[in-house]
Amino acid sequence: MPAYQCAYCGVVADATDDHIPAKTFFGGALDAPLRSVKACAACNQGASLDDEYLRDTILMRSEERRV
């Protein structure tokens, strides 16, 4: 993996693509490519956990309104 500057913390290291918006919001049903930024593994993992939390919170809130 080539080294890039992380878009979040600025460290130069091996980087992964952090998709914006996160793929988790689409449940695998999206065929179009998403925009992405280069992120170090630590920042990308942290962002992934935040994305999952936000997705789950939105889904729970929508279920509460249906009941």
C-alpha positions, 0 to 999 in steps of 0.5 A, spaced: 500 500 500 502 506 498 503 512 503 498 517 503 497 523 508 491 521 512 485 526 511 483 526 518 489 526 522 495 528 517 499 522 518 503 520 512 502 512 512 499 506 509 492 509 507 485 506 506 479 509 502 474 512 507 467 513 503 463 519 504 458 518 505 459 511 508 457 505 505 454 502 511 448 507 510 446 503 503 446 496 505 450 494 499 444 496 495 448 502 491 452 500 485 454 507 483 461 509 486 462 513 492 467 519 493 472 517 498 478 520 502 485 517 504 485 515 511 490 511 516 487 505 519 486 508 526 482 514 523 478 509 518 476 504 523 474 510 528 470 513 523 467 506 521 464 505 528 461 512 528 458 511 522 455 504 524 452 508 531 449 513 527 446 508 522 443 504 528 440 510 531 437 513 525 434 506 524 431 505 531 428 512 531 424 511 525 422 504 528 420 508 534 415 513 530 412 507 527 410 504 533 
